[in-house]
C-alpha cells in the first residue's frame, strides 16, 4: 500500500500528549540542502526517567564476565539466547537482577560466534586430540583438502571400538542433517 503525500499541507508540531511536556525542537527548511532551528524549548515538565525503567537504560546495562561465561556455556550446550536469559533470570531472582536485556545476550552470542567462525573446525580437532591423549583407547582421524578445509572426521571412543569388535557393526549419523540451509 502506497503512502499518500499531500502537497501544500503543513505539519504541526505536537507536544507530548502523555504528560503535557512542552520540550521540543522545531526545524525550518532554509535552503535545498539545509535546515535551521526555528524554536527550541529545553525544559521538561517531567522526570526524564522513572525508577522501574532505569535498568533498561543503555548506561545501566552490561555483560560482566559471569554473564559472558554463562552465555558461552549455554552456547556450547546449544541453548538459545531466549532460554539462556530465562535460566539466568531464575538463577539471579528476576529480570531486575539480570543487568542486561535479551538483545545484549543475542549480541554477545553473535560476537562470540563471529569470533570463532573461522576456527570452529580447529576447535573440534583440538578437543578430540586432547581426548585421545587422555584416553588411549580412543580412535580419532580427520582429513583436510588442499585449501586446508576439514572434509572428513572420524572418532570412536573405547566403548565404541569394543562394541565393533564384539558385534562387527557400525552406526553412523549425520549431525548436520536438516540443519544446514
C-alpha positions in Angstrom: 0.0 0.0 0.0 1.5 3.3 -1.1 1.6 6.3 1.3 -0.3 9.3 0.0 1.7 12.6 0.1 -0.4 15.7 0.3 1.2 18.7 -1.3 0.8 22.1 0.5 -0.3 20.6 3.8 1.7 21.8 6.7 2.5 19.5 9.6 2.0 20.9 13.1 4.4 20.2 15.9 2.6 18.3 18.7 3.7 18.3 22.3 3.7 15.1 24.2 0.2 14.1 25.0 1.1 11.6 27.7 2.5 14.1 30.2 2.0 17.6 28.8 5.7 18.2 28.3 6.5 21.2 26.0 10.1 20.4 25.4 10.7 20.4 21.6 12.8 21.5 18.7 11.3 22.9 15.6 13.3 23.0 12.4 12.7 25.2 9.4 13.6 24.4 5.8 16.3 27.0 4.9 17.8 26.0 1.6 17.5 22.9 -0.6 20.1 21.1 1.5 19.9 22.7 5.0 17.6 23.4 7.9 17.8 25.9 10.7 16.4 25.7 14.2 13.2 27.8 14.4 12.3 27.1 18.0 13.9 25.2 20.9 12.5 24.5 24.3 14.8 22.5 26.5 12.9 22.5 29.8 11.0 19.3 30.6 8.0 19.2 32.8 8.6 15.7 33.9 11.3 13.4 35.0 13.4 12.0 32.1 13.4 8.6 33.6 11.3 6.6 36.0 12.5 4.2 38.7 11.2 0.9 37.2 12.8 1.6 33.8 16.3 2.7 34.9 17.5 -0.9 34.5 16.7 -0.8 30.8 18.8 2.3 30.0 21.9 1.5 28.0 24.2 3.1 30.6 22.9 0.7 33.3 23.2 -2.5 31.2 26.3 -4.5 30.9 27.5 -8.1 30.5 30.2 -8.9 33.0 32.4 -11.9 33.0 29.8 -14.0 34.8 27.2 -13.2 32.1 29.6 -13.9 29.3 30.8 -17.3 30.8 27.1 -18.3 31.3 26.2 -17.4 27.7 29.3 -19.3 26.4 28.4 -22.4 28.4 24.8 -22.3 27.1 26.1 -21.8 23.6 28.2 -24.9 23.9 25.1 -26.8 25.1 23.2 -25.4 22.1 20.8 -23.4 24.2 19.3 -20.4 22.5 19.6 -16.8 23.8 15.9 -16.6 24.9 16.2 -19.7 27.1 19.6 -18.6 28.3 18.1 -15.3 29.6 15.2 -17.1 31.2 17.5 -19.5 33.1 19.8 -16.7 34.1 16.8 -14.7 35.3 15.7 -17.7 37.5 19.3 -18.0 38.9 19.5 -14.4 39.9 16.0 -13.9 41.1 14.2 -11.9 38.5 14.7 -9.7 35.4 15.6 -6.7 37.6 18.7 -8.5 38.8 19.9 -9.7 35.4 21.6 -6.4 34.5 21.1 -6.9 30.7 18.4 -7.4 28.1 17.8 -10.2 25.7 19.3 -8.1 22.9 22.5 -7.9 24.9 22.6 -11.7 25.2 22.0 -12.0 21.5 24.6 -9.5 20.6 27.2 -11.2 22.8 26.4 -14.6 21.3 26.6 -13.2 17.8 30.0 -11.7 18.5 31.2 -14.9 20.1 30.1 -16.9 17.0 31.8 -14.4 14.7 35.0 -14.7 16.8 35.2 -18.5 16.4 33.7 -18.7 12.9 37.0 -19.4 11.1 38.3 -21.7 13.9 35.4 -24.0 14.7 36.8 -27.0 12.9 40.2 -26.5 14.6 38.4 -26.4 17.9 36.8 -29.8 17.2 40.2 -31.3 16.2 42.0 -29.9 19.2 39.3 -31.2 21.6 39.4 -34.7 20.1 43.2 -34.7 20.2 43.1 -33.8 23.9 40.6 -36.7 24.5 42.9 -39.1 22.6 45.7 -38.1 24.9 43.6 -38.8 28.0 42.0 -42.0 26.7 44.4 -44.3 24.8 41.5 -46.4 23.6 40.0 -43.6 21.6 40.4 -43.5 17.8 40.4 -40.2 16.0 41.3 -39.2 12.5 40.5 -36.4 10.1 41.2 -35.3 6.5 41.6 -31.8 5.1 41.6 -30.7 1.4 44.1 -28.6 -0.5 42.6 -25.4 0.9 43.2 -26.7 4.5 39.4 -27.1 5.0 38.1 -30.0 7.1 36.5 -32.6 4.8 36.1 -35.8 6.9 36.2 -36.5 10.6 36.0 -39.8 12.4 36.2 -40.6 16.1 35.3 -43.6 18.2 35.7 -43.9 22.0 36.9 -47.1 23.7 33.4 -48.4 24.2 32.5 -48.0 20.5 35.8 -49.8 19.5 35.0 -52.7 21.8 31.4 -52.9 20.6 32.6 -53.0 17.0 35.0 -55.9 17.9 32.1 -57.8 19.5 29.2 -57.1 17.1 31.0 -56.1 13.9 28.6 -53.3 13.1 29.0 -49.5 12.8 26.3 -46.9 13.3 26.9 -43.7 11.6 24.9 -40.5 11.7 24.9 -37.1 10.1 24.7 -34.5 12.8 24.0 -31.7 10.2 21.0 -33.4 8.6 18.2 -30.9 8.1 20.1 -28.1 9.9 22.1 -26.6 7.1 20.4 -24.4 4.6 
